[in-house]
Amino acid sequence: MKIMVAPDSFKGSLTAGEVAENIEKGIKKVMPKAEILKIPMADGGEGTVQALVEATGGKFIKEKVTGPLGKKVQAEYGLLGNENTAVIEMAAASGLPLLSEDEADPLKTVYFLKSI
């Protein structure tokens, strides 16, 4: 039997690839001879860069960039397997996870944008 597993990520816990691996393990416990085709998916949000890089055999490149409040932050982008296409997830450079609870204030980020 052939089974295709095509999950999205589980936000904040597992990448789409990790979800696919775990689903495969579960299937193999009850159907050890099954042929599993894993195709990690993404909906354009969190996990899209990861899915595209993994699917094409690409790589991640880390860079220092200017974050949402003007401080330098470490971010990464994906270089797809063809080495001609870069994929950027803006949240890596300017997303809410880079801010503490008291910094997550749109008036502070608007003020920063006006100053540049």
MARMIPA-592606 format. One record per atom (N, C-alpha, C, CB): z, x, y. Coordinates in steps of 0.02 Angstrom, whole numbers, padded with zeros to 5 digits, always signed. Glycine has a CB too. Example, Ala and Ser with C-alpha at 12.3 -4.5 7.8 and 13.67 -1.06 7.14 Angstrom:
2
+00390+00660-00284/+00390+00615-00225/+00390+00660-00165/+00452+00565-00224/+00354+00642-00112/+00357+00684-00053/+00394+00645+00002/+00286+00704-00030/
This chain:
116
+00000+00042-00059/+00000+00000+00000/+00000+00044+00062/+00060-00048+00000/-00039+00025+00112/-00041+00059+00176/-00007+00016+00228/-00115+00075+00197/+00036+00048+00267/+00072+00012+00320/+00065+00051+00385/+00148+00003+00301/+00046+00015+00438/+00042+00046+00504/+00105+00029+00543/-00022+00023+00542/+00137+00080+00571/+00197+00071+00612/+00178+00093+00682/+00258+00114+00583/+00182+00047+00730/+00160+00062+00799/+00213+00037+00849/+00091+00028+00813/+00270+00072+00853/+00324+00049+00898/+00319+00079+00967/+00390+00065+00868/+00352+00047+01014/+00365+00074+01081/+00432+00110+01076/+00365+00017+01137/+00453+00143+01129/+00518+00176+01129/+00574+00124+01133/+00523+00226+01189/+00633+00145+01115/+00693+00104+01125/+00727+00135+01186/+00741+00104+01059/+00717+00103+01242/+00737+00131+01307/+00807+00162+01306/+00735+00076+01359/+00809+00225+01327/+00872+00260+01333/+00901+00286+01269/+00920+00215+01365/+00867+00275+01212/+00897+00299+01149/+00847+00337+01105/+00925+00241+01111/+00789+00310+01093/+00741+00343+01048/+00671+00341+01078/+00741+00309+00979/+00633+00396+01068/+00563+00396+01089/+00524+00353+01038/+00534+00469+01092/+00463+00335+01056/+00421+00296+01010/+00410+00334+00945/+00353+00279+01043/+00401+00400+00949/+00393+00441+00889/+00455+00439+00845/+00378+00513+00908/+00514+00442+00876/+00576+00439+00837/+00586+00371+00805/+00636+00455+00882/+00567+00318+00841/+00571+00250+00812/+00525+00246+00751/+00551+00196+00865/+00464+00271+00758/+00416+00270+00702/+00443+00308+00642/+00348+00299+00724/+00473+00366+00654/+00502+00406+00599/+00557+00367+00562/+00530+00473+00626/+00600+00334+00600/+00655+00297+00570/+00630+00235+00532/+00704+00276+00623/+00580+00202+00559/+00551+00145+00523/+00520+00168+00458/+00498+00109+00567/+00484+00225+00461/+00455+00253+00400/+00509+00267+00348/+00416+00318+00417/+00564+00297+00368/+00619+00311+00321/+00644+00248+00287/+00677+00347+00357/+00652+00194+00327/+00675+00131+00300/+00626+00101+00250/+00686+00081+00355/+00562+00103+00266/+00510+00078+00221/+00509+00118+00156/+00440+00080+00254/+00513+00184+00163/+00510+00228+00104/+00569+00217+00056/+00510+00302+00126/+00625+00193+00082/+00683+00178+00039/+00667+00121-00010/+00744+00160+00081/+00628+00073+00013/+00613+00016-00030/+00542+00018-00059/+00622-00049+00009/+00498+00058-00029/+00430+00065-00053/+00410+00138-00051/+00381+00022-00009/+00437+00179-00096/+00427+00251-00092/+00354+00274-00097/+00465+00284-00147/+00311+00234-00126/+00241+00255-00133/+00196+00231-00076/+00213+00230-00199/+00225+00195-00028/+00185+00169+00028/+00158+00226+00070/+00228+00121+00071/+00097+00216+00094/+00066+00264+00140/+00079+00237+00210/-00011+00274+00126/+00113+00276+00251/+00133+00253+00317/+00091+00289+00370/+00208+00266+00330/+00059+00249+00412/+00022+00276+00469/+00064+00262+00531/-00051+00244+00475/+00087+00315+00564/+00130+00307+00623/+00089+00317+00686/+00190+00356+00621/+00091+00268+00730/+00055+00271+00794/+00104+00252+00849/-00008+00224+00793/+00139+00301+00878/+00185+00285+00934/+00147+00254+00992/+00223+00348+00957/+00174+00202+01021/+00141+00166+01075/+00183+00171+01139/+00130+00092+01056/+00154+00149+01194/+00189+00145+01257/+00156+00092+01300/+00191+00214+01293/+00196+00061+01343/+00170+00007+01384/+00155+00028+01456/+00218-00050+01385/+00154+00093+01468/+00141+00117+01536/+00204+00137+01572/+00104+00065+01575/+00262+00119+01545/+00326+00138+01575/+00355+00198+01541/+00375+00080+01571/+00421+00199+01537/+00456+00254+01505/+00429+00268+01436/+00532+00239+01502/+00415+00330+01421/+00390+00349+01355/+00314+00356+01351/+00412+00299+01306/+00278+00336+01402/+00205+00339+01400/+00181+00411+01397/+00175+00304+01461/+00209+00454+01438/+00188+00524+01438/+00203+00555+01370/+00224+00564+01495/+00262+00542+01344/+00281+00569+01278/+00231+00547+01225/+00353+00547+01259/+00215+00483+01224/+00168+00457+01173/+00099+00489+01179/+00163+00380+01179/+00075+00496+01240/+00008+00525+01250/+00006+00599+01231/-00013+00516+01323/+00058+00635+01250/+00060+00707+01233/+00063+00716+01158/+00121+00741+01267/+00107+00678+01124/+00113+00684+01052/+00049+00664+01016/+00171+00641+01026/+00017+00610+01040/-00043+00584+01007/-00102+00632+01012/-00062+00517+01036/-00103+00673+01065/-00161+00717+01075/-00145+00790+01059/-00184+00713+01147/-00084+00804+01036/-00066+00873+01022/-00059+00915+01085/-00117+00904+00976/-00038+00883+01138/-00030+00918+01202/+00037+00953+01208/-00037+00869+01259/+00056+00967+01270/+00119+01002+01281/+00150+00979+01347/+00109+01078+01282/+00214+00994+01355/+00250+00978+01417/+00257+01041+01459/+00319+00947+01401/+00251+01032+01524/+00259+01087+01571/+00313+01068+01621/+00191+01104+01607/+00363+01112+01629/+00418+01099+01675/+00406+01133+01741/+00485+01124+01645/+00424+01098+01794/+00416+01124+01862/+00474+01101+01905/+00349+01100+01893/+00489+01139+01957/+00538+01118+02008/+00499+01076+02058/+00574+01180+02042/+00525+01016+02074/+00492+00972+02121/+00544+00944+02169/+00454+00914+02084/+00521+00912+02222/+00566+00881+02269/+00584+00811+02244/+00535+00877+02339/+00649+00800+02235/+00674+00736+02209/+00679+00682+02262/+00741+00746+02177/+00708+00626+02244/+00709+00568+02289/+00749+00577+02353/+00736+00509+02252/+00795+00626+02354/+00835+00638+02414/+00820+00706+02446/+00908+00634+02398/+00764+00737+02426/+00744+00799+02456/+00770+00861+02421/+00765+00800+02526/+00813+00853+02371/+00839+00910+02333/+00789+00929+02280/+00908+00893+02301/+00789+00993+02261/+00745+01016+02207/+00774+00992+02140/+00738+01094+02208/+00730+00965+02098/+00749+00942+02031/+00699+00970+01981/+00752+00864+02028/+00722+00977+01919/+00677+00999+01865/+00642+00937+01838/+00717+01037+01808/+00577+00938+01835/+00538+00882+01808/+00485+00911+01762/+00506+00838+01865/+00455+00868+01722/+00401+00891+01679/+00343+00842+01680/+00426+00902+01607/+00285+00869+01665/+00226+00827+01657/+00193+00846+01592/+00176+00835+01718/+00149+00803+01569/+00115+00816+01506/+00044+00841+01517/+00113+00753+01464/+00026+00892+01479/-00043+00916+01477/-00071+00894+01410/-00048+00995+01488/-00121+00850+01411/-00147+00823+01349/-00183+00877+01309/-00195+00764+01363/-00196+00862+01246/-00225+00911+01200/-00291+00940+01222/-00234+00880+01135/-00330+00904+01263/-00394+00931+01287/-00383+00984+01342/-00437+00875+01314/-00323+00992+01365/-00303+01039+01417/-00340+01029+01483/-00314+01110+01393/-00370+00970+01492/-00403+00953+01555/-00371+00894+01589/-00476+00938+01541/-00324+00861+01555/-00295+00801+01582/-00219+00807+01585/-00314+00740+01540/-00191+00798+01645/-00119+00798+01654/-00095+00726+01663/-00098+00842+01716/-00036+00712+01636/-00007+00645+01642/+00062+00654+01673/-00003+00609+01572/+00074+00617+01727/+00137+00623+01764/+00175+00557+01761/+00124+00644+01837/+00239+00562+01745/+00283+00504+01747/+00325+00512+01810/+00329+00498+01682/+00311+00472+01861/+00344+00480+01926/+00420+00477+01921/+00320+00427+01974/+00447+00439+01874/+00519+00434+01868/+00551+00502+01852/+00537+00384+01813/+00512+00548+01822/+00539+00614+01807/+00555+00653+01871/+00489+00654+01764/+00521+00637+01926/+00532+00672+01989/+00568+00629+02040/+00466+00694+02017/+00565+00564+02034/+00593+00522+02087/+00631+00461+02061/+00539+00500+02133/+00646+00458+01997/+00675+00398+01967/+00750+00391+01976/+00660+00396+01896/+00775+00332+01961/+00846+00317+01967/+00891+00363+01926/+00858+00247+01946/+00870+00387+01867/+00915+00431+01830/+00933+00496+01866/+00883+00449+01764/+00896+00513+01918/+00910+00574+01957/+00963+00562+02011/+00846+00599+01989/+00984+00501+02019/+01032+00484+02072/+01099+00463+02042/+01004+00428+02115/+01152+00481+02078/+01218+00455+02059/+01221+00383+02083/+01276+00499+02089/+01273+00348+02064/+01279+00278+02083/+01281+00269+02159/+01342+00247+02051/+01318+00314+02194/+01322+00307+02267/+01259+00330+02302/+01381+00346+02293/+01217+00371+02269/+01153+00392+02299/+01098+00341+02290/+01132+00459+02269/+01106+00295+02243/+01054+00245+02228/+01053+00192+02282/+01066+00213+02158/+01036+00214+02341/+01036+00171+02401/+00968+00178+02434/+01094+00190+02450/+00928+00125+02436/+00861+00132+02464/+00860+00155+02537/+00825+00066+02459/+00914+00142+02574/+00916+00166+02643/+00919+00242+02646/+00977+00136+02680/+00951+00274+02598/+00953+00347+02596/+00885+00377+02580/+01006+00371+02546/+00850+00348+02533/+00785+00375+02515/+00733+00361+02569/+00761+00347+02448/+00738+00303+02602/+00693+00288+02658/+00705+00337+02715/+00703+00214+02683/+00769+00353+02728/+00785+00401+02781/+00753+00469+02764/+00862+00409+02789/+00758+00490+02701/+00727+00554+02681/+00652+00552+02692/+00742+00569+02606/+00619+00498+02674/+00546+00494+02682/+00526+00498+02756/+00520+00429+02651/+00566+00467+02800/+00550+00470+02871/+00557+00540+02899/+00595+00422+02911/+00600+00581+02868/+00613+00648+02895/+00561+00699+02874/+00682+00671+02874/+00517+00682+02828/+00467+00733+02806/+00400+00721+02839/+00459+00731+02730/
